[in-house]
Amino acid sequence: MILKQVYRESVQRLADAGVAEAEIEAALLLGHVLGYSRAQLFLALEQEIPPRHLSLFNTLLSRRLTREPLAYILGEQEFWSLPFAVSPKVLIPRPETEELLEKIFATVRQDGLPPGPTLDLGVGSGAITVVLARELSDRLVFGVDLSLEALEVARENIRLHQVRQRVFLVNGDWLTPIRPERRFALVVSNPPYIAATTMDALQPEVRDFEPHSALFGGVDGLADIRALASQVHGVLLSGGMFFMEIGADQREAVLKIFSSFPEYDRLQVHFDLAGLPRIFQARRC
């Protein structure tokens, strides 16, 4: 079968299934099976596709037609221009979280941080942990996650990106495994913040495949944010910073929650590139 025909038919099937970027995804699936870049794929469209590759492609395409996320099928997602291993045990890293990290690094460059390590709460795939370790190369990075399976994925990515010597992962529920005497200059989190009541409105890729424990923050989406607000100040050094990704409709609620704790000051919510309030920032007095 000619590769061009396989590509055209798969684009149509993906589009009919409701996949938004059908042409891109068909090319990525075919390239993954054949070991081609997108450029190489389009130069080879007149070639025959070997039967074994066609069989594998059809298997992967069938999975995508059920709306299983492409990243889970490929086992990889690009983040911060780096490849990260992913599995259904972790959330797929998203561009909004890159914006969280960009804001962190811009603030650190401008305002500085006290001496001390960094903490990532809710490690997941390890994307935030790895980028913190790479970009803040003079600091140790600690990461906490409740899921042992997620920590295994994170360890794979930490090995891949060669930051093992400065990253320490701990299993536990938010700050419970952190020793009482440990203090951090920077704490970062991308907690579950989707309201459970909105589940039915989510895309099937998210609702049916990504881990609910990492998505949903209780009925109103704020349960884990409340927990963090009550705990994070206890592990921050004086002048230390806390950054957190939040839902686009949570600005006022999050500011109200954190303003009830006198240990914090300089509360801010920054907007993402889409113009939505997305990045919360606070300082330990």
C-alpha positions as CSV (number, residue, x, y, z in Angstrom):
1,M,0.0,0.0,0.0
2,I,1.3,3.4,-0.9
3,L,2.2,5.6,2.1
4,K,0.4,8.6,0.6
5,Q,-2.9,6.6,0.6
6,V,-2.4,5.4,4.1
7,Y,-1.7,9.0,5.3
8,R,-4.8,10.4,3.5
9,E,-7.1,7.7,4.7
10,S,-5.9,8.0,8.3
11,V,-6.3,11.8,8.3
12,Q,-9.9,11.4,7.2
13,R,-10.6,8.8,9.9
14,L,-9.1,10.9,12.6
15,A,-11.0,14.0,11.5
16,D,-14.2,11.9,11.5
17,A,-13.5,10.8,15.0
18,G,-13.2,14.4,16.2
19,V,-9.4,14.7,16.4
20,A,-8.7,18.4,16.0
21,E,-5.2,18.2,14.3
22,A,-5.8,15.1,12.2
23,E,-3.1,15.9,9.6
24,I,-0.4,16.5,12.2
25,E,-1.3,13.4,14.3
26,A,-1.5,11.1,11.3
27,A,2.0,12.2,10.3
28,L,3.3,11.8,13.8
29,L,1.9,8.3,14.1
30,L,3.2,7.2,10.7
31,G,6.6,8.8,11.5
32,H,6.7,6.9,14.8
33,V,6.1,3.6,13.2
34,L,8.5,4.1,10.3
35,G,11.2,5.9,12.3
36,Y,10.9,9.0,10.1
37,S,10.8,12.7,11.0
38,R,7.8,14.6,9.5
39,A,10.1,15.9,6.7
40,Q,11.4,12.4,5.9
41,L,7.8,11.1,5.9
42,F,6.6,13.6,3.3
43,L,9.6,12.9,1.1
44,A,8.7,9.2,1.2
45,L,4.9,9.4,0.4
46,E,5.2,7.6,-2.9
47,Q,6.9,4.5,-1.3
48,E,5.2,1.3,-0.3
49,I,4.7,0.8,3.4
50,P,5.9,-2.6,4.6
51,P,3.1,-4.9,5.8
52,R,4.5,-5.2,9.3
53,H,4.6,-1.4,9.7
54,L,1.1,-1.0,8.2
55,S,-0.2,-3.5,10.8
56,L,1.5,-1.7,13.7
57,F,0.2,1.7,12.4
58,N,-3.3,0.4,12.2
59,T,-3.1,-0.8,15.8
60,L,-1.9,2.6,17.0
61,L,-4.4,4.4,14.8
62,S,-7.3,2.4,16.3
63,R,-6.2,3.5,19.8
64,R,-6.2,7.1,18.7
65,L,-9.6,6.7,17.2
66,T,-10.9,5.9,20.7
67,R,-9.5,9.3,21.6
68,E,-6.6,7.9,23.7
69,P,-4.1,10.7,23.8
70,L,-1.4,10.7,21.2
71,A,1.3,11.1,23.9
72,Y,0.3,7.9,25.6
73,I,0.3,6.0,22.4
74,L,3.8,7.3,21.5
75,G,5.0,7.1,25.1
76,E,6.5,10.6,24.9
77,Q,5.6,14.3,25.0
78,E,7.8,17.3,24.3
79,F,8.1,19.8,27.1
80,W,10.6,22.7,27.4
81,S,11.9,21.5,24.0
82,L,12.9,18.2,25.7
83,P,11.4,14.7,25.2
84,F,9.6,13.3,28.3
85,A,8.4,9.7,28.8
86,V,4.7,9.6,29.7
87,S,2.2,6.9,30.6
88,P,-1.4,6.8,31.7
89,K,-0.1,7.0,35.3
90,V,0.8,10.7,34.8
91,L,-0.7,13.8,33.4
92,I,0.6,14.8,29.9
93,P,2.8,18.0,30.3
94,R,1.1,21.0,28.8
95,P,2.2,24.4,27.4
96,E,0.5,26.2,30.3
97,T,3.0,24.6,32.7
98,E,5.9,25.8,30.5
99,E,4.5,29.3,31.1
100,L,4.5,28.7,34.9
101,L,8.2,27.8,34.7
102,E,9.0,30.8,32.5
103,K,7.4,33.1,35.1
104,I,9.3,31.4,37.9
105,F,12.7,31.9,36.2
106,A,11.9,35.5,35.2
107,T,11.0,36.3,38.8
108,V,14.1,34.5,40.2
109,R,16.3,36.5,37.8
110,Q,14.7,39.8,38.8
111,D,14.2,39.3,42.6
112,G,16.5,36.5,43.5
113,L,15.9,33.8,46.1
114,P,17.4,33.0,49.5
115,P,19.9,30.2,49.6
116,G,18.3,26.8,49.8
117,P,16.8,23.9,47.8
118,T,13.7,23.7,45.6
119,L,10.6,21.6,46.1
120,D,8.1,20.3,43.4
121,L,4.8,19.2,44.9
122,G,3.0,16.7,42.7
123,V,5.9,15.4,40.6
124,G,3.9,13.4,38.0
125,S,6.0,12.8,34.9
126,G,8.9,14.8,36.5
127,A,8.7,17.5,33.8
128,I,8.7,20.4,36.3
129,T,11.3,18.7,38.5
130,V,13.7,18.1,35.6
131,V,13.4,21.7,34.2
132,L,13.9,23.2,37.7
133,A,17.1,21.0,38.1
134,R,18.4,22.0,34.7
135,E,17.7,25.7,34.9
136,L,18.5,26.3,38.6
137,S,21.6,24.2,38.4
138,D,23.1,25.5,41.7
139,R,20.2,24.1,43.8
140,L,19.1,20.7,44.9
141,V,15.5,19.8,43.9
142,F,13.2,17.6,46.0
143,G,10.0,16.2,44.5
144,V,6.9,14.6,46.2
145,D,4.2,12.6,44.7
146,L,1.5,10.3,46.3
147,S,1.7,7.9,43.3
148,L,4.5,5.4,43.3
149,E,3.8,4.7,39.6
150,A,4.1,8.3,38.8
151,L,7.5,8.5,40.6
152,E,8.7,5.6,38.4
153,V,7.9,7.7,35.3
154,A,9.6,10.7,36.9
155,R,12.7,8.6,37.7
156,E,13.0,7.6,34.1
157,N,12.9,11.2,32.9
158,I,15.4,12.3,35.6
159,R,17.8,9.6,34.3
160,L,17.1,10.6,30.7
161,H,18.0,14.2,31.4
162,Q,21.0,13.4,33.6
163,V,20.0,15.3,36.7
164,R,19.9,12.4,39.1
165,Q,22.7,13.8,41.3
166,R,20.7,16.8,42.3
167,V,17.1,15.5,42.4
168,F,15.6,13.5,45.4
169,L,12.1,12.0,45.0
170,V,9.8,11.2,48.0
171,N,6.5,9.3,48.1
172,G,3.8,10.9,50.2
173,D,0.8,13.2,50.4
174,W,1.8,16.8,49.7
175,L,4.1,17.9,52.6
176,T,3.6,14.9,55.0
177,P,6.9,13.2,54.1
178,I,9.0,16.4,54.4
179,R,11.1,16.5,57.6
180,P,10.1,19.2,60.0
181,E,13.4,20.9,59.9
182,R,13.6,21.1,56.1
183,R,13.1,24.5,54.5
184,F,13.0,25.5,50.9
185,A,13.8,28.7,48.9
186,L,11.3,27.8,46.2
187,V,8.2,25.6,46.2
188,V,6.3,24.8,42.9
189,S,3.1,22.9,42.3
190,N,0.7,22.0,39.5
191,P,-2.0,20.6,41.8
192,P,-5.3,19.0,40.8
193,Y,-7.6,22.1,40.2
194,I,-10.5,21.0,38.0
195,A,-13.9,20.9,39.6
196,A,-15.3,17.4,39.7
197,T,-18.7,18.9,38.7
198,T,-17.2,19.8,35.2
199,M,-16.0,16.3,34.4
200,D,-18.6,15.7,31.7
201,A,-17.6,18.8,29.8
202,L,-13.9,17.7,29.4
203,Q,-12.5,16.4,26.2
204,P,-12.5,12.6,26.1
205,E,-8.7,12.5,26.0
206,V,-8.6,14.1,29.4
207,R,-11.8,12.7,31.0
208,D,-11.4,9.1,29.9
209,F,-7.6,8.6,30.0
210,E,-5.6,10.9,32.2
211,P,-5.4,10.1,36.0
212,H,-8.3,11.6,37.8
213,S,-6.3,11.9,41.0
214,A,-4.0,14.5,39.3
215,L,-6.9,16.3,37.6
216,F,-9.8,16.9,40.0
217,G,-9.5,19.0,43.2
218,G,-12.8,18.1,44.8
219,V,-16.2,19.4,44.0
220,D,-15.0,23.0,43.4
221,G,-11.5,22.2,42.3
222,L,-10.0,24.0,45.3
223,A,-9.5,21.1,47.9
224,D,-5.8,20.6,47.2
225,I,-5.2,24.3,46.9
226,R,-6.6,24.9,50.3
227,A,-4.4,22.1,51.7
228,L,-1.3,23.7,50.1
229,A,-2.1,27.1,51.4
230,S,-2.3,25.8,54.9
231,Q,1.0,23.9,54.7
232,V,3.4,25.5,52.3
233,H,4.3,28.4,54.5
234,G,5.6,25.9,57.0
235,V,8.4,24.7,54.7
236,L,9.4,28.0,53.0
237,L,12.4,30.0,54.1
238,S,11.8,33.7,54.9
239,G,11.7,35.4,51.5
240,G,11.1,32.1,49.8
241,M,8.6,31.9,46.9
242,F,5.7,29.7,46.1
243,F,4.4,29.3,42.5
244,M,1.3,27.3,41.5
245,E,-0.7,26.7,38.3
246,I,-4.4,27.4,38.8
247,G,-7.7,27.1,36.9
248,A,-8.6,30.1,34.7
249,D,-11.7,30.7,36.9
250,Q,-10.0,30.5,40.2
251,R,-8.2,33.8,40.6
252,E,-10.3,35.4,43.2
253,A,-10.9,32.2,45.2
254,V,-7.1,31.4,45.3
255,L,-6.2,35.0,46.4
256,K,-8.9,34.8,49.1
257,I,-7.6,31.5,50.4
258,F,-4.0,32.6,50.6
259,S,-4.7,36.0,52.0
260,S,-6.3,34.3,55.1
261,F,-2.8,33.2,56.1
262,P,-0.6,36.0,57.5
263,E,2.6,34.1,56.7
264,Y,2.3,35.1,53.0
265,D,2.7,38.4,51.2
266,R,3.1,39.7,47.7
267,L,0.2,37.6,46.4
268,Q,-0.2,37.8,42.6
269,V,-1.9,36.0,39.8
270,H,-0.2,36.2,36.4
271,F,-2.0,35.8,33.0
272,D,-1.0,33.2,30.4
273,L,-0.5,33.8,26.7
274,A,-4.2,33.2,26.2
275,G,-5.0,36.1,28.5
276,L,-6.3,33.8,31.3
277,P,-5.3,34.0,35.0
278,R,-3.1,30.9,35.3
279,I,0.0,31.4,37.6
280,F,-0.3,32.1,41.3
281,Q,2.7,33.6,43.2
282,A,3.2,34.2,46.9
283,R,6.1,35.0,49.2
284,R,6.9,33.8,52.7
285,C,7.1,36.8,55.0
